[in-house]
Amino acid sequence: MSTGIVAGAGETPRVDSHLLKFNQAWTVGLTALAFALQWRWLVVVAALCLLVSAAAPSVGLFRLLYRYVAVPLRLLRPRIVEDDPAPHRFAQAVGATFLIASTAVLFLAPGAAVAGWALDLIVFALSLVNLTVGFCLGCFVYYQLGRLGLMPRVRYAGGFHWRGA
């Protein structure tokens, strides 16, 4: 059973779309709960989870929960699809950056808490759109930057496709 990237040399990259949705659901939940309860420390947790998922996907907390809890309990099954994982990691890195900025504002400038919570809510909203509608703004930006030569081109000829929910 594979729960992550599936590709060998010269093969089309693949990802587990259910793992991506699992990540998005956790991001939505953590950012919403942090805002609703005004728990600044939970913004830190969400930021670290996204940062690790983007930088070292194999040890990301959401992936580990998916692989060792959700899949064995048959709550979810892997759904491997043809897709480049790089735009998804880019989107997670952007989300992590917003949450790190949110954390900095919330802890270092409590008088500007509205700005800190606004950054948290941006991540919430974009993750919710991705989870429910299937449109990843971070992925879209990645592909546009690739077209401009500012990011690596995708590793397959698929380009950006909005798959919907």
Contacts in CASP RR format, 6 or more apart in sequence:
PFRMAT RR
TARGET T0000
AUTHOR 0000-0000-0000
METHOD contacts of the structure
MODEL  1
MSTGIVAGAGETPRVDSHLLKFNQAWTVGLTALAFALQWRWLVVVAALCL
LVSAAAPSVGLFRLLYRYVAVPLRLLRPRIVEDDPAPHRFAQAVGATFLI
ASTAVLFLAPGAAVAGWALDLIVFALSLVNLTVGFCLGCFVYYQLGRLGL
MPRVRYAGGFHWRGA
1 71 0 8 1.000
1 78 0 8 1.000
2 16 0 8 1.000
2 78 0 8 1.000
2 80 0 8 1.000
3 16 0 8 1.000
3 19 0 8 1.000
3 63 0 8 1.000
3 66 0 8 1.000
3 67 0 8 1.000
3 71 0 8 1.000
3 78 0 8 1.000
4 15 0 8 1.000
4 16 0 8 1.000
4 19 0 8 1.000
4 57 0 8 1.000
4 63 0 8 1.000
4 78 0 8 1.000
4 85 0 8 1.000
5 13 0 8 1.000
5 14 0 8 1.000
5 15 0 8 1.000
5 57 0 8 1.000
5 85 0 8 1.000
6 13 0 8 1.000
6 14 0 8 1.000
6 15 0 8 1.000
6 16 0 8 1.000
6 80 0 8 1.000
7 13 0 8 1.000
7 14 0 8 1.000
12 82 0 8 1.000
12 156 0 8 1.000
13 82 0 8 1.000
13 83 0 8 1.000
13 84 0 8 1.000
13 85 0 8 1.000
13 155 0 8 1.000
13 156 0 8 1.000
14 80 0 8 1.000
14 81 0 8 1.000
14 82 0 8 1.000
14 83 0 8 1.000
15 80 0 8 1.000
15 81 0 8 1.000
15 83 0 8 1.000
15 84 0 8 1.000
15 85 0 8 1.000
15 88 0 8 1.000
16 78 0 8 1.000
16 79 0 8 1.000
16 80 0 8 1.000
16 81 0 8 1.000
17 79 0 8 1.000
17 80 0 8 1.000
17 81 0 8 1.000
17 83 0 8 1.000
18 66 0 8 1.000
18 76 0 8 1.000
18 77 0 8 1.000
18 78 0 8 1.000
18 79 0 8 1.000
19 62 0 8 1.000
19 63 0 8 1.000
19 66 0 8 1.000
19 78 0 8 1.000
20 88 0 8 1.000
21 131 0 8 1.000
22 62 0 8 1.000
22 65 0 8 1.000
22 66 0 8 1.000
22 70 0 8 1.000
22 76 0 8 1.000
23 53 0 8 1.000
23 62 0 8 1.000
23 63 0 8 1.000
23 66 0 8 1.000
23 92 0 8 1.000
24 127 0 8 1.000
24 128 0 8 1.000
24 130 0 8 1.000
24 131 0 8 1.000
25 131 0 8 1.000
26 49 0 8 1.000
26 62 0 8 1.000
26 65 0 8 1.000
27 46 0 8 1.000
27 49 0 8 1.000
27 50 0 8 1.000
27 62 0 8 1.000
27 95 0 8 1.000
27 123 0 8 1.000
27 124 0 8 1.000
27 127 0 8 1.000
28 124 0 8 1.000
28 127 0 8 1.000
28 128 0 8 1.000
28 131 0 8 1.000
29 124 0 8 1.000
30 42 0 8 1.000
30 45 0 8 1.000
30 46 0 8 1.000
30 49 0 8 1.000
31 43 0 8 1.000
31 46 0 8 1.000
31 99 0 8 1.000
31 120 0 8 1.000
31 121 0 8 1.000
31 123 0 8 1.000
31 124 0 8 1.000
31 127 0 8 1.000
32 124 0 8 1.000
33 39 0 8 1.000
33 42 0 8 1.000
34 40 0 8 1.000
34 42 0 8 1.000
34 43 0 8 1.000
34 46 0 8 1.000
34 120 0 8 1.000
35 117 0 8 1.000
35 120 0 8 1.000
35 121 0 8 1.000
35 124 0 8 1.000
38 117 0 8 1.000
40 103 0 8 1.000
40 106 0 8 1.000
40 107 0 8 1.000
43 99 0 8 1.000
43 102 0 8 1.000
43 103 0 8 1.000
43 106 0 8 1.000
43 120 0 8 1.000
44 103 0 8 1.000
46 99 0 8 1.000
46 120 0 8 1.000
46 123 0 8 1.000
47 96 0 8 1.000
47 99 0 8 1.000
47 100 0 8 1.000
47 102 0 8 1.000
47 103 0 8 1.000
49 60 0 8 1.000
49 61 0 8 1.000
49 62 0 8 1.000
50 92 0 8 1.000
50 93 0 8 1.000
50 95 0 8 1.000
50 96 0 8 1.000
50 99 0 8 1.000
51 92 0 8 1.000
51 93 0 8 1.000
51 96 0 8 1.000
51 100 0 8 1.000
52 59 0 8 1.000
52 60 0 8 1.000
52 61 0 8 1.000
53 60 0 8 1.000
53 61 0 8 1.000
53 62 0 8 1.000
53 63 0 8 1.000
53 89 0 8 1.000
53 92 0 8 1.000
53 96 0 8 1.000
54 89 0 8 1.000
54 90 0 8 1.000
54 92 0 8 1.000
54 93 0 8 1.000
54 96 0 8 1.000
55 93 0 8 1.000
57 63 0 8 1.000
57 85 0 8 1.000
57 89 0 8 1.000
66 76 0 8 1.000
69 75 0 8 1.000
70 76 0 8 1.000
71 77 0 8 1.000
71 78 0 8 1.000
82 156 0 8 1.000
82 158 0 8 1.000
84 154 0 8 1.000
84 155 0 8 1.000
84 156 0 8 1.000
84 159 0 8 1.000
86 142 0 8 1.000
86 152 0 8 1.000
86 154 0 8 1.000
86 155 0 8 1.000
87 136 0 8 1.000
87 138 0 8 1.000
87 139 0 8 1.000
87 142 0 8 1.000
87 143 0 8 1.000
87 154 0 8 1.000
87 160 0 8 1.000
88 136 0 8 1.000
88 139 0 8 1.000
90 138 0 8 1.000
90 139 0 8 1.000
90 141 0 8 1.000
90 142 0 8 1.000
90 151 0 8 1.000
91 130 0 8 1.000
91 136 0 8 1.000
91 137 0 8 1.000
91 138 0 8 1.000
91 139 0 8 1.000
91 141 0 8 1.000
91 142 0 8 1.000
94 138 0 8 1.000
94 141 0 8 1.000
95 123 0 8 1.000
95 126 0 8 1.000
98 119 0 8 1.000
98 120 0 8 1.000
98 122 0 8 1.000
98 123 0 8 1.000
99 119 0 8 1.000
99 120 0 8 1.000
99 123 0 8 1.000
101 116 0 8 1.000
101 119 0 8 1.000
102 116 0 8 1.000
102 117 0 8 1.000
102 119 0 8 1.000
102 120 0 8 1.000
102 123 0 8 1.000
105 112 0 8 1.000
105 113 0 8 1.000
105 115 0 8 1.000
105 116 0 8 1.000
105 119 0 8 1.000
106 113 0 8 1.000
106 116 0 8 1.000
106 117 0 8 1.000
109 115 0 8 1.000
126 137 0 8 1.000
126 138 0 8 1.000
129 135 0 8 1.000
129 137 0 8 1.000
130 136 0 8 1.000
130 137 0 8 1.000
132 165 0 8 1.000
133 164 0 8 1.000
133 165 0 8 1.000
134 162 0 8 1.000
134 163 0 8 1.000
134 164 0 8 1.000
134 165 0 8 1.000
135 162 0 8 1.000
135 164 0 8 1.000
139 160 0 8 1.000
140 160 0 8 1.000
142 151 0 8 1.000
143 154 0 8 1.000
143 159 0 8 1.000
143 160 0 8 1.000
145 151 0 8 1.000
146 152 0 8 1.000
146 153 0 8 1.000
146 154 0 8 1.000
END
